[in-house]
Amino acid sequence: MLRTLIKARVYALFSSIFRGTRVKRKRAPLLKALTGLLALFVIGNFLILLGSLFGAICQPLHMAGLDWLYFSLAGMISFAFILIGGVPMAQSQLFEAKDNELLLSMPIPPRLILISRMALLLAADYIVEGCVVVPAGAVYCMNAPVSVSGILYFVAAFLFLPLLAMSFSCLFGWLLALISSRVRNKSLVVTTLSVGLLLLYFYAFSQMNGYISHLIAHGVAIADAIRRALFPAYHLGNAVAGKDPVSLLLFILCTVAPFIVAVWIVCANFIRIVTTRPGSVKTAYRKMPLKVSGAMTALVRKEIRHFFSSPMYILNTALGVIFTFIFPIAMLVKRDLLAVLFEGNIPAIAEMRGPIVLLMLSGISATNIISAPSISLEGKNLWIAQSIPIAGSDVLLSKAYAHMILCLPSIAFAAAVLNAILDLSMGMRILLFATPALLTVFAALFGVAVNLRFPKFDWINETTAIKRGLSTMVAMFGSMAVVGGTAALYAFKLHGKADVETFTVLFSLLLAAANAGLYAFLKTKGSEAFAALHF
C-alpha cells in the first residue's frame, strides 16, 4: 500500500510540473526547449552563486586549520535553503492537499498516507541539499587534499542532514496549518509569512559580502561560538573534516531523534488538522439600506476578492506592488546610499539620478502581472461570465481595472516619497508619476489581451494557470522588455544626442497611444474573441 501511495504522489507531482491539465496535450518542441533552457539557466546561476560563495571562504578557512567550520557552514546553508522551501511545501502537501479527505475515506491507515507524502518531501529536500553541498564539495576538492575516507564521511554526514531540516519543516508546516485552520483570512497569514521570508532572504543576500569579510577576519571567534552554541553543526563539520566516527554518530543522533519526534507529532495531529474547518463569525442580522452598484463595479469587486482570496495569486503576480512600497522607504532610510550613488565622485550618475530612479520604479512596476492569468482563472466557470447579460468587453476591462486599482496606489505612494526626498526638475517630478502609471495601465491591458490569445482553462489547480500559463510569461517578459529595451535604446544609441526628459516624454506618449489601442481592441475584437472562448 505504501509503495502504491508513493507512486501516486510521484505521478501527481510530475503531472503538475510537466502536464498540469486535465487533457493530455502534446507540447510544442520549442516550448519544451525554452522551458528546459530556463530551468538550466536558473539552476546554473544558483550553482555559480554558491560556488563563488564557497570559493571565497574555503581557502582562508583551510589555511587557518578550520576545515570543520567550512563544512559546518555548508551544512547550515543547506539547512536554511531546505527549511525555506520545505515549510510551505510541507503545509500544502501534508495538511492541505486536495485529496486528503478522499484518501481518509478509504481503508488506508492515515500514517501510510502521511509517510508517503513525507517520503516525497524528503526526496525534494535531497535535491535542494545537492544543489548546495555539491558546489561546496567541488570547491573543497580544488583547494585542499581529499581522501576516500573523507568522501565517505562527507556523504554519510550530509545523507542525514535533510532529516533534521525536514523535522523543522514538518513542525513549522503543522503550526502554519493549525493557525490557518483557525483563522478566517488564511490568505493574509500565508502571504504575510511568505513575503517576510522573501524579504529576509533578500536582506541576507544583500549583506553577503559583509558576512564573508567578517567570517574571514573573525574565523576563530566564529568557530568557538559555533562549537559552543550549535552542537549538531560542529559535529557535522568535525565528522567530515576530522574523519571522527564519534562526531558522525552524535550528528546522526541529532538528526534521527528529532525526525522521529516530528513524525510522531504530525501523525498524532494529522486527522484533526485536515478535518478541521475554519469557524465563521456569527453576526446578528441588521436591517440596512440596500446598496446598488453597476455591473462594472460588481465585476471589478469580484476580481479583487478573488485576488485576495488566493495567496498563490498574490505571491506570483503582485510582488512588484510590495516592492514598490518598499523601494521609496528604503531610499528614504538609506540616505547615505543616495549620497554614494548620486552625489559622489560620479558626476554622470549624479546628473542622471532622476531617470535612474524612474527606471528602477518602472522596472519594479513591470513585474506586476495580475491581469495576465485572469481569464484563465475562470476555468470551468467560463460559461457564467459568457452567459450573463453583460458585454464581453466589460468582463475583459473589469480584469484590467482590477489590476490598475491594485497597482496604481503603490505607484502614487512611491512617486510622492521619491519626489519629497530627491532634488529633481519639475518635468522629472511629473514623469515620476506619469510614466510608471502609464506602464501599469499598459501591463493591465496587455495582460488581458495576451491571456485572451493564450488562455489555459484545463488546469488542475489555480497555481498551474498562474505560474505555468504562457500568457503570464509573455506578459511579464513583454512588459520588462518594454522598459529594458527603451532604456537600452537611450543608453547605447541616443545618449548625448537627445535630452533624457524629452525622450521620456516621447516614451510616455507612445505608452499612452499603445494603451488607447489595447483599450479599443478589448472593446471591439476582444469582445468577439471572448465570446468564442470555450473550456
Residue pairs with C-beta under 8 A, 6 or more apart in sequence:
1 108
1 109
1 112
2 112
2 115
2 116
5 108
5 112
5 113
5 116
6 116
6 119
6 120
8 116
9 116
9 117
9 119
9 120
10 120
13 120
15 460
16 460
16 461
16 464
19 25
20 459
20 460
20 464
20 468
21 456
21 458
21 459
21 460
21 464
22 458
22 459
22 460
23 458
31 470
43 131
46 131
47 131
47 134
47 135
50 77
50 131
50 132
50 135
50 136
51 135
51 138
51 139
53 77
53 208
53 212
54 70
54 74
54 135
54 136
54 139
54 140
55 139
55 143
56 212
56 216
57 70
57 73
57 212
57 215
57 216
58 70
58 139
58 140
58 143
58 144
59 143
60 216
60 219
61 67
61 69
61 70
61 219
62 70
62 140
62 143
62 144
64 219
64 220
66 219
66 220
66 223
67 140
67 144
67 237
67 241
68 223
68 234
68 237
68 238
68 240
68 241
68 242
69 219
69 222
69 223
69 226
69 237
70 136
70 140
70 237
70 241
71 136
71 140
71 154
71 157
71 236
71 237
71 240
71 241
72 226
72 230
72 233
72 234
72 236
72 237
73 215
73 237
74 132
74 133
74 136
75 157
75 158
75 161
75 233
75 236
75 237
76 230
76 233
77 132
77 136
78 128
78 129
78 132
78 133
78 158
78 161
78 165
79 161
79 164
79 165
81 128
81 129
81 131
81 132
82 125
82 128
82 129
82 162
82 165
82 166
82 169
83 165
83 168
83 169
83 172
84 197
84 201
85 124
85 128
86 121
86 124
86 125
86 128
86 165
86 166
86 168
86 169
86 173
87 168
87 169
87 172
87 173
87 176
88 173
88 176
88 190
88 194
89 121
89 124
89 169
89 173
90 121
90 166
90 169
90 170
90 172
90 173
90 174
91 173
91 174
91 176
91 177
91 180
93 117
93 120
93 121
94 114
94 117
94 118
94 121
94 170
94 173
94 174
94 177
94 266
94 270
95 173
95 174
95 177
95 270
95 273
95 274
96 177
96 180
96 274
97 117
98 461
100 113
100 274
101 274
101 275
103 113
104 110
104 113
104 271
104 274
104 275
110 267
110 270
110 271
111 267
111 270
113 270
114 263
114 266
114 267
114 270
115 263
118 166
118 170
118 263
118 266
121 166
121 169
121 170
122 162
122 163
122 166
125 162
125 165
125 166
125 169
126 162
129 158
129 161
129 162
129 165
133 154
133 158
137 154
140 146
147 243
149 243
150 240
150 241
150 243
153 239
153 240
153 243
153 248
154 240
156 239
156 248
157 236
157 239
157 240
157 248
157 251
160 251
160 252
160 255
160 256
161 236
161 255
163 255
163 256
163 258
163 259
164 232
164 254
164 255
164 258
164 259
166 259
166 262
167 255
167 258
167 259
167 261
167 262
168 258
168 262
170 262
170 263
170 265
170 266
171 262
171 265
171 266
174 265
174 266
174 269
174 273
176 189
176 190
176 193
177 273
178 269
178 273
179 189
180 186
180 189
180 190
180 278
181 273
181 276
181 277
181 278
182 276
182 278
182 279
183 189
183 278
184 278
184 279
184 280
184 281
186 278
186 311
187 308
187 309
187 310
187 311
187 314
188 308
190 311
191 311
191 314
191 315
194 311
194 315
195 315
195 319
195 322
198 319
199 326
204 211
215 222
226 233
226 234
227 234
231 250
231 254
232 251
232 254
232 255
234 247
235 247
235 248
235 250
235 251
235 254
236 247
236 251
238 244
238 247
239 245
239 247
239 248
239 251
293 301
295 390
295 394
296 394
296 397
296 398
296 401
299 390
299 394
299 395
299 398
300 398
300 401
300 402
300 405
302 398
303 374
303 398
303 399
303 401
303 402
304 402
304 405
304 406
306 313
306 377
307 313
307 314
307 318
307 370
307 402
307 406
308 314
310 462
312 462
312 463
312 466
312 467
313 370
313 373
313 377
313 462
313 466
316 463
316 466
316 467
316 472
317 368
317 369
317 370
317 372
317 373
317 466
317 472
318 368
318 370
318 406
318 407
319 367
320 364
320 365
320 366
320 367
320 368
320 407
321 368
321 406
321 407
321 410
323 364
323 367
324 361
324 364
324 365
324 407
324 410
324 411
324 413
324 414
325 410
325 413
325 414
327 360
327 361
327 364
327 414
328 413
328 414
328 417
328 418
328 421
329 417
331 337
331 338
331 357
331 417
331 418
331 421
332 417
332 421
335 421
338 353
338 421
338 422
341 349
341 353
341 356
342 349
342 350
342 353
342 356
343 350
344 350
349 356
352 500
353 422
353 424
354 422
354 424
354 425
354 428
354 432
355 428
355 500
355 504
357 418
357 422
357 432
358 428
358 431
358 432
358 435
358 436
358 504
359 483
359 487
361 411
361 414
361 415
361 418
361 432
361 436
362 435
362 436
362 439
362 483
363 480
363 483
363 484
365 407
365 410
365 411
365 436
365 439
365 440
365 443
366 439
366 443
366 476
366 479
366 480
366 482
366 483
367 476
367 479
367 480
368 403
368 406
368 407
368 440
368 443
369 443
369 447
369 472
369 475
369 476
369 479
370 402
370 403
370 406
370 407
370 444
370 447
371 399
371 400
371 402
371 403
371 443
371 444
371 445
371 447
371 448
371 451
371 475
372 447
372 448
372 450
372 451
372 469
372 471
372 472
372 474
372 475
372 476
373 451
373 456
373 465
373 466
373 469
373 471
373 472
374 399
374 402
374 403
374 447
374 448
374 451
375 396
375 399
375 448
375 451
375 452
375 455
375 471
375 530
375 533
376 451
376 455
376 456
376 457
376 459
376 465
376 469
376 471
377 462
377 465
377 466
378 384
378 385
378 457
379 457
379 459
379 462
379 465
379 535
380 457
380 535
382 457
382 533
382 534
382 535
383 535
385 395
386 392
386 530
386 531
386 533
391 527
392 526
392 527
392 528
392 530
392 531
393 522
393 523
393 524
393 526
393 527
393 530
395 530
396 448
396 452
396 522
396 526
396 527
396 530
397 448
397 519
397 522
397 523
399 448
400 444
400 445
400 447
400 448
400 522
401 444
403 440
403 443
403 444
403 447
404 440
404 441
404 444
407 440
407 443
407 444
408 437
408 440
411 433
411 436
411 437
411 440
412 433
412 437
414 436
415 432
415 433
415 436
418 432
419 429
419 432
419 433
424 432
425 501
427 501
427 505
428 501
428 504
431 501
431 504
431 505
431 508
434 508
435 504
435 507
435 508
435 511
438 508
438 511
438 512
438 515
439 479
439 482
439 483
439 511
441 511
441 515
442 479
442 482
442 511
442 514
442 515
442 518
443 475
443 479
445 515
445 518
445 519
445 522
446 475
446 478
446 479
446 518
447 471
447 475
448 522
448 526
449 518
449 521
449 522
449 526
450 471
450 474
450 475
450 478
451 469
451 471
451 475
452 522
452 526
452 529
452 530
452 533
453 471
453 529
454 469
454 470
454 471
454 474
455 471
455 533
456 464
456 465
456 468
456 469
456 470
456 471
457 465
457 533
457 535
458 535
459 465
466 472
486 507
490 498
490 500
490 503
494 503
